[in-house]
């Protein structure tokens, strides 16, 4: 037998041995737990799939609002593991896939409601002009890219007729045809030529740049307004990291009519306004929103902040196909795209960490790597030397301004929310989560033991509240076997739901 064959067989045996050991551990724990079924029921579906559940300890008291009478009292000491488990709620898929999937589904529902109506949004929004807008950061230096032609064939990264060198002696040419997932993509051709400071400041200012862009676009709406008809722009957007570490935004911008006397109302705009006009208006606003930052000790004139050349406003149509013959995208493609990137962050640029301190910042600020230099730039620009010994009167302003670069160094300078919306676009994440909790409680009651008519009537007439006195008790599962059993139960539940959806889809088809 060849050496390669032996190695493959050995790896296969090791894999099977690990799987068998894990399964045996889970089965042992399952049989050791006399309350295994009750333990799973205590966790609930959302917690079972969580990678890092939060454990709480304390007591919960159910009180009748009308009389103040205590109807029930529960202590976590009487619950399995003497703790109440709640999901971590992390939106990042690389941290907790289960909670990120919930966040993605909520984002999808929020975006779809703003396109098709529902959840408090009138169904007439389907008649509103809508544009999918992509805004990218400017260039801070040449980087390796993945390029294709119109037929999808790979093209050289940076082809040049003559080989040019930068002042640091690096060739500014690359004839490789990189795959989009290649590790070189997004890395500068020369680390010393790349303006890491400017990119860090741009990420820091990206939220303000978006605000100024929407202010400019709103002012330009006056050109489209007709006598007696007021307009406004409603949007939802997500921030996505490019492989070079710069943030860019994907936004769904909808044109609404508005009533000055009834601000919350979402009205249909005049029929003569087309999505192409809104796209043109947004493009002009993107290219016109530029300014210079305030002075910095290392840059007395400040940095110029503006969008890059790649601005892509595309009309959205309510069609069956994801992209029609005219290149216009549909509501389903947009909602899925925005929801997907709401669960991602700096891992797109090859960096994952929690908030940094003096020790960890020096460990991540590797001068030989692109991301390391970005972190070093954030940490250096966000640090004020005279804050350590005698903080000046404007120290608070510094920490709220340039000091935020240091606070958000682990996010490469960007400290904004990854999924935001305007006030009138759609529902809120809080409302969606509340509706999910109400549904889960109603489902639990319907699946529970039957009650007689008298008890049912008493429940309808009385309003009870739960007063919780809980404290943090820890993060994560007690054992690896507990994590395996909980995640396996959640995976089986998801598989059953998917099978039911597939069966329903085949019947309706």
N, C-alpha and C positions, 0 to 999 in steps of 0.2 A: 504494500500500500504506500502511496506517495506521502511526502511530508505534509503537502497541502491537504490531502484527504484526511490524514490523521488529525490535523489541527481543526478542521471543520467538524469532524466527528466528536472531538474532545469538547469543542465549544457547545455542540448540541447536547452532549451529556451533561455538561455543567448547567446549561439552561434548564434542562428537564429536572435536574436535581434541585435547583433553586425553586422552581415552580412547585415541585412536590413538597419541599420543606415548608414553603409558604402556605400551601393548601393544608398541610398537616397541622401547622400552627393555628390556622384559622379554625379548622375542625375541632382541635383540642379546646380552644377557647369557647367555641360554640357549645360544645358539650359541657364545659365547665360552668358556663353561665346557665343557671336554672331559669333565669328570666330573659332568655335570649330574644324571644318574640316581643316581650314587653319592652326590652331595651331598644329594639329597632323602632317600635311604635313611639317610644319616648323621644327618639331622635327626630323623627319626621323626615320627609323626603328631601327638603332643602338642606338640612344639616348633614344627612347621610353622605351626600356627595362632596361635602366641603373638605378641602385638604387641611385646613387649619381652623377647626371650629373653636369658638370662644366659650369657656366654661364659666358659669356664674353660680354663686352660692348666696343663699339668703332665704327669704320667705315671700310668699305672694298671698295677699288677702283680698277676697272678693267681697265688696261692700254694696249694699242696696242704696242707691242714691236718695231715694225718697225718704227713707227712714234712718239711714246710717247703720242699719243692722248688718252684722258680719254674717254672711251666708256660707262662706267656706274659707279655709286657711290651709295653705300648703307650704311645707318646708322642703328645701332641696335635699335635706338630710334623708328624707323618705323616698327620694327618687333614685333610679339606677345611677351608680357612680357618684351619688350625692352631689350632683351638679345639674344645672340646666344648660343645655347646649344651644348655641345660636350660631348661624353661619357667619363667617368672617366678613362677607360682603365685598371682598376685593374684586375690582373690575378687571384686573390684568390676568389674561388667560395663562400666562406662564407662572403665575403665583397660585391661582386656584381656578381650575377649569370650570368647576361647577358653578361657583358664584359669578364668574365672568360670563357664562352662558345665560344666566338669569339677567345680568346687566345688558347683554347683547339683545335678548328678547324684549326687554323693556324699551331699549332704544329703538328697536325695530317698530314696536307698537306706537311709540311717540312720533316717529317720522311718518309712518303710514297714516296715522290719524290726521296729521297736518296736510296730507295729500288727498285722502279719500273721505275725510270726515269721520265722525264718531268720537266718543269720549269727550263730549262737550263741544266739539267742532262741527259746524253745519256741513251737510253733504254738498252744499253748493261750492265748496272750495275746489271741487274737481273742474270747475269752469274758470278758475283763476290762472293767469299766466304764471309759470313756474320755471325757474332756471337752476341748474346744477352748476355751481361755481367752484373752481379749483384755483387757489392762489398759492404760489410757491415763493420761497426765499430767493434773493438774488445770489449771484455767484460770489464766493469768497476765495476762489482759486480752482484750478482744474482738478477734477477727480476722475477716477476710473468709472466708466458707465457701461451699461448693457444696452446696445443699440441694435435695432432691426429695421429692415426696409419694409415697403408696403406689403410684401408677400410673406413677411415674418422671418426672413432669413437674417442670421446674425451678421452684424457689420463690425469692422475693427473699432476699437475703443477710441483712440485719438490718432487717426492717420495723419501724416504730414509728408509733403514732398521732400522737404529737407529737415534733417534732425536739428532741432534747436535745444539749447541748454539754458537752464535758468542760472541766476547768479550764484547758486549753490552747487552747480555742476551736475544737476540731474537732467536727464533727457525728458523733454516735454512731448513725448510721443509714445504711443502704445498701439501695437498692431494686433493684440490679442482680441479674440471674440469672446467676451465674457458672458457667461450665463447670468441671469438676473439674480441668482442666489450665490454667485461666486463671492468668496470672502474679499476679493479686491475691490468689488463695486462699492463706491462711496469713499474710498480711500484717496487722499490727495496724491498727485504725481510727485509733489515735493512737499514734505511736512513743513519745512522752513518758510516756503513761499505762501502757504495757506494762511489766511487771516482768521485765526481762531478767536481772537479777541472780538472782532466785528461780528462773527457768527454768534458768539455767546451773548453779546449785547442785543443782536437781532432777535434771538429766541426770547430774551428777557422782555423785549418791547413788542412782541408779536400780538399780544392781546390788545394793546393800545393802538397798534396799526390797524387791526380789524375794526375797532371802534371808530376810528377816524374814517375808515373806508365806508362804513355804513352811514355815518353822518353825512359824508359827501354825497353818497347815493341818494339819501333821503332828501337832501336839498335839491338834487337834480330832478326829483320826481315832479317838481312844479312844472316842468316842461310838458309832462304828460297829463297833468290835471285839466279837467274840463270844468266849465262853470257849474257850481253846485255839487261837484264830485271831488271829494278829498281822497288821497291815496296814502298808503304806507307800505313798507316792506316788512314782512315777517320771515324769520329764518330759523333754521337749526343747523348747527355745524359740529364737526369733529376735527380734532387736531391729529395729524399723523406725522411721525418722524420719518424723514427720508434716511437712506442708508448713510449719507454723509453727516447725519446728526442734526440737520436743520429741520425745523417744524414747518409744515405747510397745512393749509386748511381746505377741507371739503365742506361746502355749504349748500343747503337747499333753500333758495330764496323765493318766496311767494309774494305776489302783488295782491294786496287787499284794498278794498274800499273802506273808508272809515267815516263814522258819524261823530262830529265834534261834541255833540251832546250826549253820546252814548259810546264812550271810548272802548269798552270791552266787546262791542258788537263787531262781528266779522262780516263785512258786506262784499258783494260781488262788484268788482271794478267795471268801468264802462266797457262795452263789448268791442270798441274799436282798438283797444290796446292789445298788442300781441307779445308773446314771450320773446320774440326776437328784439323788440324794442327795449324790453327790460334787460336782456343780455347785453345789448350795446351800452346801455346806461351803466350797468355794473362794471363793464370793461373800462369805461372812461373813469369811473370812480377809483378802480384799482390802480390805474396808472397815475392818477392825480393825487393819491394819498401818500405824500412823502413829507418828512420833516427831519430835523437834526435833534439829537438828544441833548440834554443838559451837559455842562462841562464835567469832565472827570479828571482826576489828577494825572492820569496817564494819557488823556486825550482832551486837552483844553478846549478844542473846537467841537467836541462831541462827535458822534457817529451819525452818518446818514442812514435813515431807516425808510425803506420802501419795499414794494413787492418786486419779484423777479419778472423776467420777460414772459415766463410761461403762465399766462392767465387764460383759463379755458372756461368761459361761460357757455353752457349748452342747454337749450330748451328741453324740458321734460314733457313727455306725452304719456297719456294713459292708454298704452297698447299692450298686446299680449306678449310680443317678443321683447327680449331684453334691449336690443338695439335695432331700430328699424333701418330702412334703406337710406334714409337721410342722415343717419348717424345720431339721431336724437335718442336719448335713453329713456327708459320707462320708470314708473314709480317703484316697481318691484326691485329693479336693479339698483336704484338709488338708495332705497331703504336698507337693502341688504348690505350694500357697500359701506354706508355710514355706520351701521350697527356693528359690522365686523371690525372696523378700525377704532371703535370706541373702547375695545378691550385690549388694545395694544399700546405700547409706549416705547421706551428707549431700547427695548430689545431689537427693534428694527435697525438700530445703529450699532448693535453689538455690545450693549452695556446694560447690566441689571444690578441695581444696588438699592439699599435703603438710604435714608438721609445720612449725610456724611458729617464727620467731625474732624478735628485736627489729625487724628491718627489714621482714620480710614481714607481721608482725602489724599494724604501723601501716598498711601498705598495704591489708590486708583489713578493718581495723576502721573501716569507713565509717560515720560517725554518721548519715548520711541513709538508711541501709538497715537492714532488720530483722536480717539475718544479720550485718551489720557490727557492730551493737550487741551481738549475742550474743557475737561474738568478743572485742569490747572488754571485755565484762563478765567473760568467762573470764580474759582476760589481766590485768585489774585485780585481780580477787578472788584470783587465784593468785600474785600478786606480793607479797612481803614487803619493805618498804623497808629494813629493817636487815640484809638478807642480803648486800647488795652490799659493804659495807665490813668489818663485823665479824660474821660469822655467829654467832648465839647457840648455846648447847649443844643446844637443841631444833630446830635448823635442819633436821636430817634428818627429824624428825617433820612439820615443816611441808611439806617437799617431798613427803612421802608422803601428806599429807592435802590441805590446800587447795592446795598446790603442784601437784597433779595437774590442777587446772583449767587452769593455764597450759600444762602439758605436752600436754593434750588439747584445746587451744583450737580446733585445726583440725577436731575432731569435735564442736564446740559443747559441750564439757564432758564428754561421755560417753566413758569410757575402758575400758568392758567389752568382752567378746567378743560378736560379733554372732550367733553360733550356739553354744549350750551345751546340755548335757544332764546329767541326773543319772547316777550311776555305773551303776545297774542298768537303765536304760531300753533301751539297744540296744548295737550295736557302736560302734567308734570310727572317726574319720576316718583315724587312722594305720593301722588294720587294713584299711580299704577301699583306701587307697593302696597298701599292701603287696600286697594281693590283685591289684590292677590291674597292678603291676609284675611279679608272678609270672606273671600271664596273658600279659603282653606278651613276657616272656622265653620262655615255653613256646611261644607262637605263632611267635616268631622262629625257635626251634629246629625247629619242625615245618615251617616254610616254607623252611628252609635245605637244604643238600646232604645227601643220605642218607649214613649211616654204617653200617659193617658191624657185625655182632653183637658182635665182640670189643670194638670201641671203645665201643659202647653199654653193654656190661656194665662196662667200666672206668669210664665216667662215673657209673654207678649206685653203684659201690663207693667211689669217691673223692669227698671233699667239698672243694670249692675255695672260697676267699674272694678277693675283689678288694680290694687295698689301694691306695687312691687318694691321690695327693699332688698336689692341684689348688689353684690360686690364681685369684682373680678377675681376669678379663682385660677385662671391659667388658660393656655392656648394649646390646642392640639389634642390628639387622642392619647389615651393612657398607654396603649400598647400598639404594636404594629398589626397584630391580629385584629384588634378593634377597628383600626383604620381600613384594613382589608375587607372585613365583613361589611362595614358601613358603605364603603365605596362600591362593593360588589352588589349589594342590595339596591343602591341608587342606579347603578348601571343596568341591572335587570329591569328596574321600573322604567327607565328611559327606553330600553329595547322594546318593552311591551307597548308603551305609548307610540313608538315609531311604527311598530307592526300594525297597531290599530289604525294609525293615520294612513299607512300604505294600503290597508284593506279598504278603508273608506274611499280613498282616492281611486282604487281600481273599480269600486262599485259605481261611483259617480261618473267615471269615464265611460 
